[in-house]
Amino acid sequence: MSITKISPSVVDFDDGITITVDDNSDTLTLTSTDADAASGPILNFYRNSSSAADADLLGKIDFTGKNDAGSPEDVTYIRMFGKVIDASDGTEDGQLHINTMVGGSITQRVTISPTELIINDASADLDFRVESDANTNALFVDGGQNAIGIQTATEHDGTALVYPLTINAGNHSGNALEVHRTTNSRGYWYASDTGTHYLDVYGSSSPNLRFRVAGSDVAKVTSAGICFGSDTAAANALDDYEEGTWTPAYGATTASASITGRYVKIGSLVHITMYSGAQTLSSSTGAAAQVTGLPFTAESYYTPLSIAHYNSFAHDHPQPYVQTATKIVYFIESDTTTYTSWVDGSGKYLMLAGTYTTAE
């Protein structure tokens, strides 16, 4: 190697340069004594080509060390290089690559291209992880499982991620997932295949939540309840579901034991059942037999019910109905409008069931 030119700003060499030190001091220092605010010092990798073309490599930085072979070998553990993507005058594009040694092979890790930032463009079995202040897996991409975890690197049972997306809210007091759109007050989620929407779920100001299948509404959740199909009328909304027990009581007589009935309420429909067990009836007044204590007040019209396994009445074929705007069941004689009454005695039974409507 020889020096071919020396000037105040340039020193030319006719070959490469190796700088060697035998300690850990700086091997090369670039110093600028300029006092202005511009950049300095500057290290410039200059590819001075008279025929620049797409895909030209611009420069490379290798981090090289030894391995622990019997005769140690030189190994490039990290490599960075730049590349010309488009050399066209006025539309020039460049690209930067960062590669590392993985399992004995130099592997592409980060690529910064004109249109995107790519992690793991070589499709290696490598994970990607972003930490937050309190979670080591705020964002976790499992390279081997092709799955994403948010605030988790595992499934709920501790196994590896297997679903495309797993969100772990942990003990967070807020939402596990929020879908928000700044326009039209609408957040949108859908399941599709090649452009066909099989299931759409989205929220909006009215209705509040909508479910669609194959482009047609199947249900909507509004402030009035759940509406089906294209219907949005509050009067048709399903606004309640509950199950519970009620305590039937005999009116116009005295029963020997308490009774527990059951009910299911769906919207305005109330389905009731009761079974008296063996009762001893006494002090019957002869007035209209009745069962009181229905769980909800009936709407303003009459509703017939059904009975079975009974022997408690003065007539053979009593017919029960819910009295309008009350919580009372009355019993009338079959094919008449005359009330029947209780009959005193032991071993008296009654099964009662049916559905009525309520305004509650």
C-alpha positions in Angstrom: 0.0 0.0 0.0 1.2 3.5 -0.7 -0.1 7.0 -0.4 -1.0 8.4 -3.8 -2.2 11.9 -2.8 -2.0 14.2 0.1 -3.9 17.5 0.2 -5.5 19.7 3.0 -8.8 17.8 2.6 -7.9 14.4 1.1 -5.5 11.5 1.7 -5.6 8.9 -1.1 -4.5 5.3 -0.6 -4.1 2.7 -3.4 -5.3 -0.2 -1.2 -7.3 -0.9 2.0 -6.2 0.2 5.4 -6.0 -1.9 8.6 -5.7 -0.2 12.0 -4.6 -2.4 14.8 -4.4 -1.8 18.5 -3.4 -4.2 21.3 -5.8 -2.9 23.9 -9.4 -1.7 24.3 -8.8 2.0 23.4 -10.6 3.7 20.5 -9.3 2.3 17.3 -10.6 5.2 15.1 -11.8 8.6 16.3 -13.3 11.2 14.0 -13.2 14.6 15.5 -14.8 17.9 14.4 -13.9 21.1 16.1 -16.6 23.1 14.2 -18.7 25.2 16.7 -21.8 25.6 14.6 -25.1 23.7 14.9 -24.7 21.6 11.8 -23.8 17.9 11.8 -20.2 16.8 12.5 -18.1 14.8 12.4 -19.5 12.9 9.4 -18.7 9.3 8.2 -19.6 9.0 4.6 -19.7 5.6 2.7 -19.5 6.8 -0.8 -20.1 4.5 -3.8 -18.6 6.6 -6.6 -20.0 4.7 -9.6 -20.1 6.1 -13.1 -22.9 3.6 -14.0 -25.2 3.5 -11.0 -27.9 0.9 -11.3 -30.8 -0.6 -9.4 -29.7 -3.2 -6.8 -26.2 -1.7 -6.4 -24.8 -2.4 -2.9 -23.7 0.9 -1.4 -21.6 -0.2 1.6 -21.4 -2.8 4.3 -20.5 -2.9 8.0 -19.5 -6.3 9.4 -19.1 -7.1 13.1 -16.7 -10.0 13.0 -15.3 -12.2 15.8 -14.0 -15.7 16.4 -15.9 -18.8 17.3 -14.7 -21.6 19.7 -13.7 -24.1 17.0 -10.5 -26.1 17.6 -8.8 -23.7 15.3 -11.0 -20.5 15.9 -12.6 -19.2 12.7 -13.6 -15.7 11.7 -17.4 -15.3 12.0 -19.5 -12.3 10.9 -22.0 -12.1 13.7 -23.7 -8.9 12.6 -23.9 -7.3 9.2 -25.4 -4.0 8.0 -25.5 -2.8 4.4 -27.2 -0.3 2.2 -28.6 -0.9 -1.3 -29.9 1.1 -4.2 -33.5 0.2 -5.0 -34.1 2.8 -7.7 -31.3 4.8 -9.3 -33.6 6.8 -11.5 -32.9 10.5 -11.4 -35.6 12.3 -9.3 -37.2 9.1 -7.9 -34.2 7.5 -6.1 -35.0 4.9 -3.5 -32.7 3.2 -1.0 -32.8 0.2 1.4 -31.1 -0.7 4.7 -30.6 -4.2 5.9 -29.6 -5.4 9.4 -28.7 -9.1 9.6 -27.4 -11.3 12.5 -26.0 -14.7 12.9 -28.7 -17.2 14.0 -27.9 -20.9 14.4 -24.8 -20.6 12.3 -26.3 -18.7 9.4 -26.5 -15.0 8.7 -30.2 -14.1 8.9 -32.1 -11.1 7.8 -33.7 -9.4 10.8 -34.7 -5.8 9.8 -35.2 -4.4 6.4 -36.0 -0.7 5.9 -37.3 -0.3 2.3 -38.8 2.7 0.5 -42.4 1.6 1.3 -42.2 -0.5 4.5 -40.3 -1.5 7.6 -40.0 -5.3 7.7 -39.1 -7.5 10.6 -38.0 -11.0 9.8 -38.4 -10.8 6.1 -36.5 -14.1 5.8 -39.5 -15.9 7.6 -37.2 -17.4 10.2 -38.7 -19.0 13.4 -37.9 -15.9 15.4 -40.2 -14.2 17.9 -40.8 -10.4 18.1 -41.5 -8.8 21.4 -42.3 -5.3 22.6 -42.1 -4.4 26.3 -44.1 -1.8 28.2 -43.3 -0.4 31.6 -45.0 -3.3 33.4 -45.4 -6.1 30.9 -42.5 -7.9 29.2 -44.9 -9.1 26.5 -47.0 -6.0 25.7 -46.8 -7.2 22.1 -45.6 -10.7 21.2 -45.3 -12.3 17.8 -44.6 -16.0 18.0 -42.6 -16.9 14.9 -43.1 -20.6 15.2 -46.8 -20.6 15.9 -47.6 -17.7 13.5 -49.6 -16.1 16.3 -49.8 -12.8 18.1 -50.2 -12.2 21.8 -51.1 -8.8 23.4 -49.9 -8.6 27.0 -49.1 -12.4 26.9 -46.8 -14.9 25.2 -48.9 -17.9 26.1 -52.5 -19.2 26.0 -54.6 -19.0 29.2 -53.6 -22.5 30.2 -49.8 -21.7 29.9 -49.2 -23.5 26.6 -47.8 -21.8 23.5 -49.9 -19.4 21.5 -52.0 -21.3 19.0 -54.8 -18.8 18.0 -54.0 -16.0 15.5 -54.6 -13.4 18.2 -54.7 -13.7 22.0 -55.4 -10.8 24.3 -54.8 -11.0 28.0 -56.4 -8.2 30.0 -55.0 -9.6 33.3 -56.2 -7.5 36.2 -56.6 -4.4 34.0 -59.7 -2.4 35.1 -60.5 -1.2 31.6 -61.5 -2.9 28.3 -59.6 -5.8 27.0 -60.3 -4.7 23.5 -61.8 -1.4 22.2 -62.7 -0.8 18.6 -63.0 2.9 17.9 -63.7 5.0 14.8 -63.5 8.8 14.9 -66.1 9.2 12.2 -69.7 8.0 12.2 -69.3 6.9 15.8 -68.8 3.3 14.6 -66.4 0.5 15.5 -66.3 -2.5 13.1 -65.4 -6.2 13.3 -66.1 -8.8 10.7 -65.3 -12.4 9.7 -64.8 -12.9 6.0 -63.2 -15.0 3.3 -62.0 -13.6 0.0 -64.1 -10.5 0.4 -67.3 -12.1 1.6 -68.5 -10.9 5.0 -70.0 -13.9 6.8 -70.4 -12.2 10.2 -70.3 -8.4 10.8 -70.4 -6.9 14.3 -70.3 -3.1 14.7 -71.3 -0.5 17.1 -72.9 2.9 16.2 -74.9 5.6 17.8 -78.2 3.9 16.8 -78.5 1.0 17.2 -75.7 0.6 19.7 -74.6 -2.8 18.5 -75.5 -4.6 15.3 -75.0 -8.2 14.1 -75.2 -9.1 10.5 -74.8 -12.4 8.6 -74.1 -12.4 4.9 -75.0 -8.7 4.7 -78.4 -8.9 6.4 -79.2 -7.8 10.0 -80.0 -10.7 12.3 -79.9 -8.8 15.7 -79.4 -5.3 17.1 -78.8 -4.2 20.7 -80.4 -0.9 21.4 -81.1 1.1 24.6 -84.6 -0.6 24.6 -83.1 -4.2 24.4 -82.5 -6.7 21.6 -84.3 -6.4 18.3 -84.2 -9.0 15.6 -83.9 -8.7 11.8 -84.5 -5.2 10.5 -86.9 -4.3 13.3 -85.8 -1.4 15.6 -89.1 -0.7 17.4 -88.6 -0.3 21.2 -92.0 -2.1 21.7 -90.6 -5.2 20.0 -87.3 -5.3 21.8 -86.3 -8.2 24.1 -85.4 -6.4 27.2 -85.3 -9.0 30.0 -84.4 -12.6 30.8 -84.5 -14.1 34.3 -85.2 -17.3 36.2 -86.3 -17.6 39.7 -88.8 -18.9 42.3 -92.1 -17.7 43.5 -94.2 -18.5 46.6 -97.8 -19.7 45.7 -100.4 -19.1 48.4 -103.9 -20.5 48.5 -106.7 -17.9 48.8 -110.1 -18.7 50.4 -108.6 -21.7 52.3 -105.7 -22.6 54.6 -103.0 -24.9 53.3 -100.8 -27.0 55.7 -97.4 -26.5 54.0 -95.6 -23.8 52.1 -95.1 -24.2 48.3 -92.3 -23.1 46.1 -92.9 -22.4 42.4 -90.5 -21.6 39.6 -90.6 -19.1 36.7 -88.8 -18.0 33.6 -89.3 -14.5 32.3 -88.3 -13.7 28.7 -89.2 -10.2 27.7 -92.9 -9.7 28.7 -93.6 -13.5 28.7 -93.7 -15.2 32.1 -93.8 -19.0 32.3 -94.7 -20.4 35.7 -94.9 -23.9 37.3 -95.9 -25.1 40.7 -96.6 -28.4 42.5 -98.3 -28.3 45.9 -97.4 -31.7 47.2 -99.8 -33.4 49.6 -101.6 -30.6 51.4 -104.2 -30.5 54.1 -106.8 -27.9 53.3 -109.0 -26.4 56.1 -111.3 -23.5 56.8 -112.3 -23.2 53.2 -114.8 -20.4 52.9 -116.6 -21.6 49.8 -115.5 -18.4 48.0 -113.6 -18.6 44.7 -110.5 -20.8 44.8 -107.4 -18.8 44.0 -103.6 -19.1 44.0 -101.9 -15.8 44.8 -98.3 -14.6 44.7 -97.5 -14.8 41.0 -94.0 -13.4 40.4 -95.2 -10.5 38.1 -98.4 -8.6 37.7 -100.3 -9.6 34.6 -101.1 -7.2 31.8 -104.7 -6.0 31.4 -106.2 -9.1 29.9 -107.0 -12.6 31.0 -104.8 -15.6 30.3 -105.8 -19.3 30.6 -103.4 -21.8 32.3 -103.2 -25.6 32.6 -103.6 -27.9 35.6 -103.0 -31.6 36.3 -102.8 -34.1 39.2 -105.4 -32.2 41.2 -108.2 -33.2 43.7 -108.6 -30.0 45.6 -111.7 -28.5 44.1 -115.5 -28.7 44.5 -115.9 -29.5 40.8 -114.3 -32.1 38.6 -112.9 -30.1 35.8 -111.8 -26.6 37.0 -110.2 -24.2 34.5 -107.5 -21.8 35.8 -106.8 -18.3 34.4 -104.7 -15.3 35.4 -106.9 -12.4 36.5 -106.2 -9.2 34.5 -103.8 -6.7 36.1 -103.2 -8.9 39.2 -100.9 -11.6 40.6 -103.8 -14.0 41.1 -104.9 -17.3 39.5 -108.7 -18.1 39.7 -110.4 -21.4 38.9 -113.8 -21.6 37.2 -116.1 -24.6 36.5 -115.6 -26.2 33.1 -117.8 -24.7 30.3 -119.1 -22.0 32.6 -118.2 -18.7 34.0 -118.8 -19.7 37.6 -115.9 -19.8 40.1 -115.2 -23.1 41.8 -114.0 -23.4 45.4 -111.6 -25.5 47.5 -112.5 -28.7 49.3 -111.2 -29.3 52.8 -109.3 -32.5 53.5 -105.9 -34.2 53.5 -103.9 -35.4 50.6 -104.9 -32.6 48.3 -102.8 -32.0 45.3 -102.4 -29.4 42.5 -100.0 -29.0 39.6 -100.2 -25.7 37.8 -98.3 -24.4 34.8 -98.7 -21.9 32.0 -97.5 -18.7 30.4 -98.9 -15.2 30.8 -97.7 -11.7 29.8 -96.7 -8.8 32.1 -96.0 -5.1 31.7 -93.3 -5.2 34.4 
